[in-house]
Amino acid sequence: MGASDKLDAVVTELYGVDPGEFVTTREEHAARARERGEKNLAAEIRKLRKPTTAAALVNRLARQHPDEVSALAELGDRLRAAHRELAGDRLRELTRERADRVRALVERAETPASGALGESVRREVAATLEAAVGDADAARAVADGCLTSALSPSDVFEAAWLPVESPLPRSRPKRTKPTPKSSPDTRDTAERPAAREPDRDRTTPTKTRQDDDRAAAERQRREAEVRARRARDEARKELRAAEREETKARRRTERARAALEKAEDEVRRHAR
């Protein structure tokens, strides 16, 4: 087994133990690696971070209920399809299914051993499971069961998917013919409503323009919010991809060091 495979095995084991045993187990593995002369492997093991309470609970869910956790990724695929098609009824149905699945898994996290979860931990567990629904990379990370911290869900399935609706057209109020008052001077009575008509004609278009301006401003705000959310989600994906590449690079470095150490041992052996 190569150094990279050994590190993977340690990672898999470490993130499956109880958080209270993490540090002790990590130090035991590091000590055994040093005893075998694998100093670089020991150093990599020592770098492994202890998971937060919420991350540890999700890691345990991934091991104890793998089918239910993996189903979150499939649900995410269906949600993304409904999102692309702007299928409102289907999206609302799948959103309810997401809430039910996440709620059920959070309840499974509350075992007799863990006891009742605090509200903040419950929120972090739920957010991490929702992230697995909203993002394929997050789904893989959750299914692997080696999280060190809680994840944040993407907002792609929130209200931002809805098209911004234009306000309904406003009808102008009907003008009613004023009823003349009984007065000896009928001309004066008839002229008073006519004098008020120009004011009404001037204020109604102004009010309509103000409403239209507010509606346009709201549309622009919503569209800007959608763009900002998408940019944030894209940045989050790039960060996760970079972190994966960093992990792969670290493992390649470990393999290269192990190969170099082996080659140097061969050189020393034949030089005697």
N, C-alpha and C positions, 0 to 999 in steps of 0.2 A: 504493500500500500504506500503510495507516494505521500509527500508532505501535504499536498493539497487535499487529498482524500482523507488524511488523518484529521486535518483541520475541519473539514466538512462534518466528519463523524462527531467531533467534539462539539461543534456548533449545534448539531441536531440534538445531541444529548443534553447540553447545557440549557437550551431554551425550552426543554421539556420538564425540567425539575422545578420544584417549588422555589419561588424567589428567595426564601430564607436560606436555601441550600446552594444558591447560585455561586456565591463567592467561594465558599469552601470547595465545591466541586470544581470550579475553574482553577483554583490554586493546586488542587490535586493533579489535574491533567497537566498543568504547566510544570509541576515538579517532576512528573513521570517523563515528560518530554526532555527536560534538562538531564535527567538521569540517563536517558538514551543518547545523550549528546546532541539532541536536536534543539539547539539554543534558539534558532530563528523561529521554529514552531512554538516553542515555549513563549517567546516574546509576542507572537501573534495571538496566542491564547489569552495572554494577560491583557490584551487590548479589548477583548470582548466585553461589551457593556452589559451591566445588569438591567433586565427589562423593568419597566414600570409595572405597577400593579395591574393596570388595564391591559398592557401588552402581554403580560404573563397569562392573564385570563383568556385572552384571544388565542394565544399559542396553545393553551390547553384545549380550548374548543376545537382547534384545527386537528388536534391529535385524537380527541375523544369522539368528535362528531364530524369526521371528514366529509361525509356525503352532504350534510346540511350546510357546511361552510362552502363546499365547492358549488352548491346550488346557487349561491349568491352571484357567482360569475355568470352563470347561465341566465339568471334573472336580469343581470345587467345588460346582457346582449339583447334580450327582448325589450328592455326599456329603451335602449339606444335605437332599436329599429322603430319603435313607436314614436320616439322623439324625432327621428328623421322624417317620418311620414306625417308628423303633426296629428297623430291619431289621438284626439283628446280623450275619448271614452276609454280607449285601450290604455292610455298612459295613466289615467286616474285609477283604473283597475290594478295595473301593475304597481303603482305607487302604494296602494293599500296592501298588496301582497308583500312588498318590501318591508313595510312597517310591521306586518304580522311576523315575517321571518326574523327580522332583527329582534323584535320583542321576545320571540320564543328562544332565541339563542342567548339573549341577555339573561333570561330566566334560568337557562341551563347553566350559565356561569355561576349562579348563586347555589353552590353546593354546600352540604353540611360542613365541609372542610373550610371553604372560603367564608361561609356565613353570609349575612346580608351585606350587600355592597353599599358603599356610600353613594350619594347622589352624583358626585363629580366622577367617580369611577364608572358608574352606570352610563353616564353621558359619554365618557371616553370610549367605553366598550361599544356602545351603540354607534358612535361616530366612526369607529374603525370598521365595523361591519358594513355600515352604509358606504364607506369609502370603497370597500370591496365590490359593492354593487355598481358604483359610479365609475370605476376606473379599472381596466383590465390589469394594469401593472400592480395596483393595490390588491386586486383579487389574488394574484399569484403570490404576493408577499404574505398575505393573510393565510393562504392555503399552505405555504411553506412552514408556518408556525415558528418563525424565528424573529419575531418583531422585538425591537428594543423600546419602542415608544408607540403611543397611539397615533393613528392616522386621522387626517381631516378629510371629510367627504367632499367630493366635487359637487358644484351647484348646478350641473347641467340638467338635472331632472327636477329642478325647482320651477317656480312660476315663470322664470325667464324664457322657457321654451314657447310660451304662448305668444301668438302674434299680437302686436299692439293694435287694438281696435280703435277705429275712428269714432268720435262721438256721434251719436245719432243726430240727424239734421233737426234743427229747431224750427218749428213753424211759427210764423209771425202771428201774433194775436189778432183775432178778427176785430175789426172796428165796428162798433155799433153806432147806428145813427142816433144822435142825441134826441131825446124827446123834448120838444119845445115846451117851455113853461107858459102857463097862462098869464099873459101880460099884455097890457095895452100896446106896448112897443115890441111887436114881434120881430122887427128887424134887429134890434139889439140882442135879443135872445138867440136868434139864429147865428149871429156873428161870433158869439163867444166860443162854441165848440170849434168853429173853423179856425179861430185864432190859436187853439191848442194843438191842432193837427200837425203843424210843422215841427213842434217840439218832439212829439212822439215819433215822427218820421226820422228825426235826427238821432234820437237816443237808441232806437232799436238796432240799426246797423252797427252802431258803436259797441253795444253789448254783445252782439253776435261776433264781431271781430275780436273782442277781448276773449270770448269763450274759445274761439278758434285758435287764438294765439296760445292760450293756456293748454289746449289739447295738443298743439304742435310741440310745445315745450315739454310736455309730459312724454310724448312719443320719443322725442330726442333723448330725454333722460333715460327712458327705458332701454332704448337701443344702445346708448353709451354704456349702460350697466351690463347689458348682455355681452357687449364687446369686451368689457373689462373682466367679466367673469371668465369668458373663454380664454383671454390672454393669461389670466392667473392659472387656470387649469392646465394650459399648455406649458407654462413655466414649471408647474408642479410635476408634470410628466417628464420634462427635461431633467429636473433635479433627480427624480427617481432613476431615470436611465443613467445619469452620471454616477449616482451612488452604486448602481449595479456594475458599471464599468470599473469603478474604483475597486470594488470587491474582487472582480475578475483579475484586475491588474495585480492586486495584492497576492492573489493565489498564484498567478504566473511568476511573480517575483519569488514567492516561496519555493515553487518548483525549480526555478533557475538556481536559487541558492543551494537547494538540496542536491541538484545535479553537480554544481560546482564543488560542493563539499565531498561528494562521492568521487569526483574526478581527482581532487587533490589527495584524497586518501589513496587512490590507485597510484598516483605519482609517487607518494611517499613509500608505498609498499614496494614498488619496483625499484626505487632508488636505493634501497638498503643493500 
